[in-house]
Amino acid sequence: MSPPKPETPASRASIVLAFAAVYLVWGSTYLAIRIAVGGLPPFLMGGVRFLVSGLVLLPILLHRGETLPTARQWRNAAIVGCLLMLGGNGLVIWAEQTVASSQAALFVASTPVWFTIFEWLRPGGTRPHPFTWIGIALGFAGVVTLVSEHGTGASELPLPQSVALMGATICWAAGSIFTRHSDRPKSPLMGAAAQMACGGIAMIVLGLVRGETRGFRPDAVPAGPWFALAYLVVFGSLVGYTAYVYLLRHCTPSRVSTYAYVNPVIAVLLGAVLLGETLGSRARLAGALVLAGVVLLTLPPATWIRIAGRAARGLPFRASPP
């Protein structure tokens, strides 16, 4: 695997805008997915979302003078597309047929746990700090708490859906780490377009193999799912995913994975307001454990050492050492 070529440093404004897109837009996509699968087949819907997004971007980029990926870069894009779109997003879509969007978002918030593990296991990776292991333990405890919750309606998380969501977090983290360290086009947008096109094709093929076209009548689908699909194409993919790929180029995995702070909050609020979804006490505890784990995983260990030291002396924490 050849190392990626050096790139022009990103501006602070671009980084801030990209984080805003990933934080806010992606938090709303859980609700959009929940609405879309109310009338559209899951993998075909996801495949159309990403394939259309990729095919919209490609000619625009070619018109701007960008070059198509090399054969090696297309291969890497196919790997990333299968991991991120087919595995990461596809399993979430499948699970949201029966799982509340807010619970799916809480589960997926554990993704930084796998970011940390895969970044450590890759060749040349960094061994986690002891504080990081505490964050991993908290994240897993939150997932176990969420899976073990039994109740009715939105509070129920069946085992098959739990396994699917766990697989989605693993696939998403693995694909994100792979794309960060693999050969890819110089243009982040061209890389995103290739990945979305490849992932969309993979999802459509799986949808056809599963027989999702049998009995499906597009004219019988109400307007809501179609509007949700359009939202996912424009905002979830063309805006959100391209921003995510951009951040993977210019920020560390731990910083990028902080979207897990905000996405569940947005998803829970929108699910409660627009769909009337509720969370049981165990789900709220699980969310608190997962987010506490994410905080430990994403803040520098030196910060936690200062916090622990000042707490031991009964002093308030200050952002910078005295």
C-alpha positions as CSV (number, residue, x, y, z in Angstrom):
1,M,0.0,0.0,0.0
2,S,1.6,3.2,-1.1
3,P,1.4,6.2,1.2
4,P,-0.9,9.0,0.2
5,K,0.6,12.1,-1.5
6,P,1.0,15.3,0.5
7,E,-1.9,17.6,0.3
8,T,-2.5,21.3,0.7
9,P,-3.4,22.1,4.3
10,A,-7.1,22.8,4.8
11,S,-8.3,26.2,6.0
12,R,-9.8,26.6,9.5
13,A,-13.1,27.8,7.9
14,S,-13.3,24.7,5.7
15,I,-12.7,22.4,8.7
16,V,-15.4,24.2,10.7
17,L,-18.0,24.0,7.9
18,A,-17.2,20.3,7.3
19,F,-17.6,19.5,11.0
20,A,-20.9,21.4,11.1
21,A,-22.2,19.4,8.1
22,V,-21.2,16.0,9.6
23,Y,-22.5,17.0,13.1
24,L,-25.9,18.4,12.2
25,V,-26.8,16.9,8.8
26,W,-25.8,13.3,9.7
27,G,-27.8,13.5,13.0
28,S,-30.9,14.2,10.9
29,T,-30.3,11.3,8.4
30,Y,-31.4,8.7,11.0
31,L,-34.9,10.2,10.9
32,A,-34.8,10.4,7.1
33,I,-33.8,6.8,6.9
34,R,-36.6,5.8,9.2
35,I,-39.1,7.6,7.0
36,A,-37.7,6.3,3.8
37,V,-37.8,2.6,4.8
38,G,-41.5,3.1,5.6
39,G,-42.2,2.7,1.9
40,L,-39.0,1.8,0.1
41,P,-36.9,-1.4,0.1
42,P,-33.9,-0.9,2.4
43,F,-30.9,-1.9,0.3
44,L,-32.3,-0.6,-3.0
45,M,-33.2,2.7,-1.4
46,G,-29.7,3.0,0.0
47,G,-28.1,1.9,-3.2
48,V,-30.0,4.5,-5.2
49,R,-29.1,7.2,-2.7
50,F,-25.4,6.6,-3.1
51,L,-25.2,5.7,-6.8
52,V,-27.2,8.8,-7.7
53,S,-24.9,10.9,-5.5
54,G,-21.8,9.5,-7.1
55,L,-23.1,9.9,-10.6
56,V,-24.1,13.5,-9.9
57,L,-20.6,14.3,-8.6
58,L,-18.5,12.5,-11.2
59,P,-19.4,14.6,-14.3
60,I,-19.2,17.8,-12.4
61,L,-15.7,17.0,-11.2
62,L,-14.6,15.8,-14.7
63,H,-15.9,19.1,-16.1
64,R,-13.8,21.0,-13.6
65,G,-10.7,19.1,-14.9
66,E,-10.4,16.4,-12.2
67,T,-9.1,13.1,-13.4
68,L,-10.7,9.7,-12.9
69,P,-9.2,7.4,-10.2
70,T,-6.6,4.9,-11.3
71,A,-7.4,1.2,-11.4
72,R,-5.8,0.8,-8.0
73,Q,-7.8,3.7,-6.6
74,W,-11.1,2.3,-8.0
75,R,-10.3,-1.0,-6.3
76,N,-9.8,0.9,-3.0
77,A,-13.0,2.8,-3.6
78,A,-14.9,-0.4,-4.1
79,I,-13.5,-1.8,-0.8
80,V,-14.4,1.4,1.0
81,G,-17.8,1.5,-0.6
82,C,-18.6,-2.0,0.5
83,L,-17.4,-1.3,4.1
84,L,-19.0,2.2,4.5
85,M,-22.1,2.1,2.3
86,L,-23.1,-1.6,2.1
87,G,-21.9,-2.6,5.6
88,G,-22.0,0.6,7.6
89,N,-25.0,2.4,6.2
90,G,-26.8,-0.6,4.7
91,L,-27.0,-2.5,8.0
92,V,-28.3,0.7,9.8
93,I,-31.0,1.0,7.1
94,W,-32.0,-2.6,7.5
95,A,-32.2,-2.3,11.3
96,E,-34.3,0.9,11.1
97,Q,-37.1,-1.0,9.5
98,T,-38.0,-2.1,13.1
99,V,-35.7,0.0,15.4
100,A,-36.4,3.6,16.4
101,S,-34.1,6.1,14.7
102,S,-33.0,7.5,18.1
103,Q,-31.9,4.0,19.4
104,A,-30.0,3.3,16.2
105,A,-28.2,6.6,16.6
106,L,-27.3,5.8,20.2
107,F,-25.9,2.4,19.1
108,V,-23.9,3.8,16.3
109,A,-22.4,6.4,18.7
110,S,-20.1,3.6,19.9
111,T,-18.3,3.7,16.5
112,P,-15.3,5.7,18.0
113,V,-14.5,2.6,20.1
114,W,-13.8,0.7,16.9
115,F,-12.0,3.7,15.4
116,T,-9.6,3.5,18.3
117,I,-9.1,-0.3,18.1
118,F,-8.5,-0.3,14.3
119,E,-6.2,2.6,14.4
120,W,-4.1,0.7,17.0
121,L,-4.2,-2.6,15.1
122,R,-3.2,-1.2,11.7
123,P,0.5,-1.4,10.7
124,G,2.3,1.4,12.4
125,G,-0.7,2.2,14.6
126,T,-0.6,3.8,18.0
127,R,-1.2,1.8,21.2
128,P,-4.1,3.2,23.2
129,H,-3.4,5.1,26.4
130,P,-4.8,3.6,29.7
131,F,-7.5,6.4,29.7
132,T,-8.5,5.2,26.2
133,W,-9.1,1.7,27.5
134,I,-11.5,3.1,30.1
135,G,-13.3,4.9,27.2
136,I,-13.5,1.7,25.3
137,A,-14.9,-0.2,28.3
138,L,-17.5,2.5,28.9
139,G,-18.5,2.4,25.2
140,F,-19.0,-1.3,25.3
141,A,-20.9,-1.1,28.6
142,G,-23.3,1.3,26.9
143,V,-23.8,-1.0,24.0
144,V,-24.4,-4.0,26.3
145,T,-26.9,-1.9,28.3
146,L,-28.7,-0.9,25.2
147,V,-28.9,-4.4,23.8
148,S,-30.1,-5.8,27.2
149,E,-33.0,-3.4,27.4
150,H,-36.4,-5.1,27.2
151,G,-39.6,-3.2,26.8
152,T,-42.2,-2.3,24.2
153,G,-42.2,-0.2,21.1
154,A,-39.2,2.1,20.7
155,S,-37.5,0.6,23.8
156,E,-37.1,-2.8,22.4
157,L,-33.9,-3.7,20.5
158,P,-34.1,-7.3,19.2
159,L,-30.9,-9.4,18.9
160,P,-30.8,-9.5,15.0
161,Q,-31.0,-5.7,14.8
162,S,-28.4,-5.4,17.6
163,V,-26.0,-7.6,15.7
164,A,-26.7,-5.6,12.5
165,L,-26.0,-2.3,14.2
166,M,-22.8,-3.7,15.8
167,G,-21.7,-4.9,12.4
168,A,-22.5,-1.4,11.0
169,T,-20.2,0.3,13.5
170,I,-17.4,-2.2,12.8
171,C,-17.7,-1.8,9.1
172,W,-17.8,2.0,9.3
173,A,-14.8,2.3,11.5
174,A,-12.8,-0.2,9.4
175,G,-13.7,1.5,6.1
176,S,-12.8,5.0,7.5
177,I,-9.4,3.9,8.7
178,F,-8.7,2.1,5.4
179,T,-9.6,5.1,3.3
180,R,-7.4,7.4,5.4
181,H,-4.3,5.2,4.8
182,S,-5.0,3.9,1.3
183,D,-4.1,5.2,-2.2
184,R,-6.9,7.5,-3.3
185,P,-7.5,10.4,-5.7
186,K,-5.9,13.7,-4.8
187,S,-9.3,15.3,-4.9
188,P,-11.4,14.4,-1.8
189,L,-14.6,14.9,-3.8
190,M,-13.5,12.5,-6.6
191,G,-12.6,10.0,-3.9
192,A,-16.1,10.4,-2.3
193,A,-17.8,10.2,-5.7
194,A,-16.0,6.9,-6.5
195,Q,-16.7,5.4,-3.1
196,M,-20.4,6.3,-3.3
197,A,-20.8,5.0,-6.8
198,C,-19.2,1.7,-5.9
199,G,-21.1,1.4,-2.6
200,G,-24.3,2.2,-4.3
201,I,-23.9,-0.5,-6.9
202,A,-23.0,-3.1,-4.2
203,M,-26.2,-2.2,-2.3
204,I,-28.4,-2.4,-5.4
205,V,-26.9,-5.8,-6.2
206,L,-27.6,-7.0,-2.7
207,G,-31.2,-5.6,-2.9
208,L,-31.8,-7.5,-6.1
209,V,-30.4,-10.7,-4.7
210,R,-32.6,-10.3,-1.7
211,G,-35.6,-10.0,-4.0
212,E,-36.5,-6.5,-2.9
213,T,-38.2,-5.7,-6.2
214,R,-40.8,-8.5,-5.7
215,G,-44.1,-6.9,-5.0
216,F,-42.6,-3.4,-4.9
217,R,-44.8,-0.8,-6.6
218,P,-43.2,2.7,-6.8
219,D,-46.6,4.3,-7.6
220,A,-48.0,3.0,-4.3
221,V,-45.3,4.6,-2.2
222,P,-46.5,7.8,-0.5
223,A,-44.6,11.1,-0.9
224,G,-42.9,11.0,2.5
225,P,-40.4,8.2,1.7
226,W,-39.5,9.8,-1.7
227,F,-38.8,13.2,-0.1
228,A,-36.7,11.4,2.6
229,L,-34.7,9.7,-0.2
230,A,-34.1,13.0,-1.9
231,Y,-33.0,14.5,1.4
232,L,-30.5,11.6,1.9
233,V,-29.1,12.1,-1.6
234,V,-28.6,15.8,-1.4
235,F,-27.8,16.4,2.3
236,G,-26.8,13.0,3.6
237,S,-24.5,12.1,0.8
238,L,-23.6,15.1,-1.4
239,V,-23.1,17.4,1.6
240,G,-22.6,15.1,4.6
241,Y,-20.5,12.3,3.2
242,T,-18.2,14.5,1.1
243,A,-17.6,16.6,4.2
244,Y,-16.8,13.4,6.1
245,V,-14.2,12.3,3.5
246,Y,-12.7,15.8,3.6
247,L,-12.3,15.6,7.3
248,L,-10.7,12.2,7.1
249,R,-8.1,13.7,4.8
250,H,-7.2,16.6,7.1
251,C,-8.0,15.6,10.7
252,T,-7.1,12.7,13.0
253,P,-9.5,9.8,13.3
254,S,-10.2,10.7,17.0
255,R,-11.2,14.3,16.0
256,V,-13.4,13.1,13.1
257,S,-15.1,10.5,15.3
258,T,-16.4,13.3,17.6
259,Y,-19.5,13.5,15.3
260,A,-20.7,10.7,17.6
261,Y,-21.2,13.4,20.3
262,V,-23.8,15.3,18.3
263,N,-25.5,12.8,16.0
264,P,-27.4,10.9,18.7
265,V,-28.6,14.2,20.3
266,I,-30.0,15.4,17.0
267,A,-31.5,12.1,16.2
268,V,-33.1,11.7,19.6
269,L,-34.6,15.2,19.4
270,L,-35.9,14.8,15.9
271,G,-37.3,11.3,16.6
272,A,-39.1,12.6,19.6
273,V,-40.5,15.7,18.0
274,L,-41.5,14.4,14.6
275,L,-42.1,10.7,15.1
276,G,-43.0,10.6,18.8
277,E,-40.2,8.1,19.6
278,T,-39.4,7.6,23.3
279,L,-36.4,6.2,25.1
280,G,-36.6,4.0,28.2
281,S,-34.4,4.5,31.3
282,R,-32.0,1.9,30.2
283,A,-31.6,3.5,26.8
284,R,-30.9,6.8,28.4
285,L,-28.3,5.2,30.7
286,A,-26.8,3.4,27.7
287,G,-26.5,6.7,25.8
288,A,-24.8,8.4,28.8
289,L,-22.2,5.5,29.0
290,V,-21.5,5.5,25.3
291,L,-21.1,9.3,25.2
292,A,-18.9,9.3,28.3
293,G,-16.7,6.6,26.5
294,V,-16.5,8.8,23.4
295,V,-15.4,11.8,25.5
296,L,-12.5,9.7,27.0
297,L,-11.6,8.4,23.5
298,T,-11.4,11.7,21.8
299,L,-9.9,14.1,24.3
300,P,-6.1,14.0,24.6
301,P,-4.8,11.8,27.5
302,A,-2.9,14.7,28.8
303,T,-6.2,16.5,29.4
304,W,-7.5,13.7,31.5
305,I,-4.2,13.5,33.5
306,R,-4.6,17.2,34.3
307,I,-8.2,16.7,35.2
308,A,-7.4,13.8,37.5
309,G,-4.5,15.7,39.1
310,R,-6.4,18.8,39.8
311,A,-9.4,16.8,41.1
312,A,-7.1,14.9,43.5
313,R,-5.9,18.2,44.9
314,G,-9.5,19.6,45.1
315,L,-8.8,22.2,42.4
316,P,-11.2,23.2,39.5
317,F,-10.1,22.1,36.1
318,R,-8.6,24.7,33.7
319,A,-8.2,24.2,30.0
320,S,-4.5,24.9,30.0
321,P,-1.9,24.0,32.7
322,P,-0.9,26.7,35.1
